[in-house]
Amino acid sequence: MRHCLIIAFLLVIVMTSCNRNNDVAENVHALPEIYPDYRGVTVPWNIAPLNFCMTDDEYSSMEVRVKGALKGEMICEGDYADFDIDEWHRLLNDNKGGKVNVSVSAEKNGKWTTFLPFDIYISAIPINEWGITYRLVAPGYEIYGKQGIFQRCLSDFSESAIYQTTEVTGTCVNCHTPNATNPDDFVMHI
């Protein structure tokens, strides 16, 4: 029995020494410097997760809490804020027309700092499925090769080709634009 108590005591010590305690973090009266900067923005409720990192590379770890004004909360830990897409969509959907509050604590040189929280406002108006088109060219591009016009979904980061030069040998694809911002009528130079 005595050995069991000693083992239980040692187990509790080991478990508590591995957990970070936010109570010992230094509170600063400044917003976190993050990249990209999402502080105070308004986003559609179905936007892909707004992942971010600290602008100061000396911060090696973060804890980010996102709490809905109406409902829900999620926590993300790691070297940058990389939110689970399903949890993110659920939280934003539950807070349409409201906001979420983001609290950031970050570790630098073994010391934790807790920054002032900031809000992200959630529009009740969704975005369309596809939101960005771009020309994708490999770095160091010098001759015709594999390139193309791609589109990216703003809800889940998925990407698909509109046109790739591999479809017709020896072609180059360049300028592209929708007609008066209507993606149903699209012009590009090949």
GUDREN-843671 format. One record per atom (N, C-alpha, C): x, y, z negated. Coordinates in steps of 0.2 Angstrom, whole numbers, plus 5000, padded with zeros to 4 digits. Example, Ala and Ser with C-alpha at 12.3 -4.5 7.8 and 13.67 -1.06 7.14 Angstrom:
2
506649724961;506249784961;506649844961;506449894965;506849954964;506450004961;
***
This chain:
190
500449945000;500050005000;500450065000;501050064996;501450124996;501750135002;501950085006;502250095013;501850125017;501150105017;500650135021;500550205020;500550225014;500550295012;501150335015;501750315014;502350345017;502350345025;502150295028;502050295035;501550345037;500950345034;500450395036;500650465035;501050485029;501350545028;501850565033;502250525035;502750535040;502350545047;501850515049;501550515055;501150585055;500850615050;500550675049;501150735051;501650725048;502250775048;502450775056;502550715059;502750715066;502250745070;501550735069;501050755074;500950835073;501050855067;500950935066;501550965069;502150935068;502750975071;502750985078;502350935082;502350935089;501850985092;501351005088;500851055090;501051125089;500951165094;501051235093;500451265089;500651315085;500151345080;500051415083;499451435086;499351505088;499351555082;499251535076;499251575070;499951605069;500451575072;501151605070;501351645077;500951655082;501151695087;501151765086;501551805089;501551875088;501051905092;500551945089;500051985093;500352045096;500252065102;500552125105;499952165108;499952225108;499352265110;499552285117;499552235122;499652245129;499352195133;499152205139;498852155143;499452115145;499352045147;499852005150;500052025157;500652025159;500852045165;500851975169;500351975174;500251905177;500251915185;500451865188;500451865196;500051805198;499551815203;499251875205;498951915199;498851975200;498552015194;497752015195;497451975191;496651965191;496352005185;496752045182;496452085176;495852135179;495252115176;494752165178;494352155185;494552105188;494252095195;493552075195;493252075200;492552045201;492651995207;492351935205;492451875210;491751845211;491651815217;491051775218;491051715213;490551685212;490451635207;490751565210;490851565216;491051495219;491751505222;492151555219;492851565221;493251505218;493851485222;494251435220;494651465213;494851415209;495251445203;495751495204;495751545200;496151605200;496751585196;497151535198;497851515195;498351575195;498751575190;499251635189;499751615185;500351655185;500851645181;501051705178;501551705173;501851765170;502351795175;502351865175;502851895180;503551895177;503651885171;504251875168;504451805168;504951785172;505151715172;505351685166;505551725161;505851695154;505251665150;504651675152;504051635148;504051565151;504151515147;504251455149;503551415149;503151435145;502551395143;501951445142;501351425144;500751465142;500151425140;499751465136;499051435134;498551485136;498151465140;497651515143;496951485141;496551535138;495851515136;495351565140;494951525144;494451565147;493751555144;493451605142;492751595138;492251635142;491651595144;491151635147;490751675142;490551735144;490151775140;489451745139;489151705143;488551675142;488651605140;489151565143;489151495141;489851465143;490051415139;490651385141;491351405140;491851365140;492551385138;492951335141;493551355144;494051305146;494751325144;495251275143;495851295140;496351265145;496851295147;497451275152;498051285148;498551235149;499151245146;499651215151;500251245151;500851225155;501251285157;501651275162;502151335164;501751385168;501151375170;500751425173;500051405172;499551445173;498851435173;498651395179;498551335179;498251295184;497651265182;497051295184;496451275181;496151215185;495751175182;495451115185;494851145189;494851125195;494351155200;493651145197;493451085195;492751065193;492551105187;493051105182;492851145176;492751225177;493251245182;493251315184;492551335187;492351295192;491651305195;491151305191;491151255186;490551245181;490551315177;491151335174;491151395170;490851455174;491151465180;490951525184;490151525185;489951465187;489251455189;488751465183;489051445177;488651455171;488651535169;489051575172;489151645170;489051695176;488651665181;488451715186;488151775184;488451835187;488151895185;488451925179;488851885175;489151905169;489951915169;490251885165;490951885165;491251835161;491951825162;492351775157;492851815154;493051795148;493551835145;494151785145;494751815147;495351775147;495851795142;496051745138;496551755132;497251715134;497751755134;498451725136;498951725130;499251665129;499751665124;500351635128;500951665127;501551635131;502151625127;502551575128;503151565125;503751585128;504251625125;504851645127;505351635122;505851595124;506451585119;506251555112;505751515113;505451475107;504951515103;504851585105;504351625101;503751635105;503151625102;502451635106;502251705105;501951735110;501651805110;500951795112;500451825109;499751825111;499651895113;499351905119;499251965123;498451985122;498352055123;497652075123;497252035128;496652015127;496251975132;496052025138;495851995143;495552035149;494952005151;494552035155;493952005158;493951995165;493651945168;493551935175;492751935176;492551985180;491751985181;491551935187;490951905186;490751855190;490151875194;490151885200;489651905205;489151855206;488551865206;488051815207;487951795215;488351835219;488351825226;488851775228;488751725231;489251675233;489651695239;490251665240;490651685247;490451625251;490551635258;490451585263;490951535262;490851475265;491251425265;492051435267;492051465273;492751485275;492851565275;493451585273;493551655271;494151685274;494651645276;495251675278;495551635285;495751675290;496051645296;496751675296;497251625298;497951655299;498251615304;498851645307;499251605311;499851575307;499951505308;500451475304;500951455308;501551485307;502151475311;502751445306;503151395308;503651375304;504151425303;504551425297;505051475295;505651455301;505951515303;506451505308;506251495315;505651515316;505351505322;505751535328;505951505333;506351535338;506051515345;505751455346;505551435352;504851405351;504451395357;503851365356;503851295352;503451285348;503451225344;502751215341;502751185335;502051175332;501851235328;501351265330;501051325327;500351325328;499951365325;499251365326;498851415322;498251425323;497751465319;497351415315;497351435308;497051395303;496551435299;496151405296;495651435292;495651405285;495551445280;495651415273;494951425269;494751375266;494151385262;494251415255;493951475253;494051505247;493751475241;493351425242;493051395236;493451335233;493851305238;494251245235;494951235238;495251285241;495951285244;495951235250;495451205253;495551165259;495751205265;496051175270;496251205275;496151165282;495951195287;495851155293;496151195299;496351165305;496551195311;495951215315;496051275317;495551305323;495851285329;496451295330;496851275336;497551265334;497951215337;498651195336;498951195343;499551215344;499951215350;500051145352;499951095347;500151025349;499550995354;498951035354;498451015358;498551025366;498951075367;499151085374;499851095374;500251055377;500951055377;501251125380;501751155377;502051215380;501651275379;501151275374;500751335373;501051375367;500851435366;500951475361;500351505359;500151515352;499551545350;499751605346;499451665347;499651725344;499051765341;498951825343;498351865340;497751825340;497351845334;496651815334;496251855330;495651865332;495151905328;494451885329;494051895324;493251885325;493051945328;492451935332;492151995335;491752035330;491952095328;491552135323;491452095317;492052065314;492052015308;491551955308;491251945314;490851885315;491251825317;491351775312;491751715314;491451675319;490751685321;490451635326;490751655333;491051715334;491251745340;491951765339;492451715341;493151725339;493551725346;494051775346;494551785351;495251775349;495651735353;496351725352;496751725358;497351735358;497751735363;498151675363;498151635369;498551575370;499051575376;
***
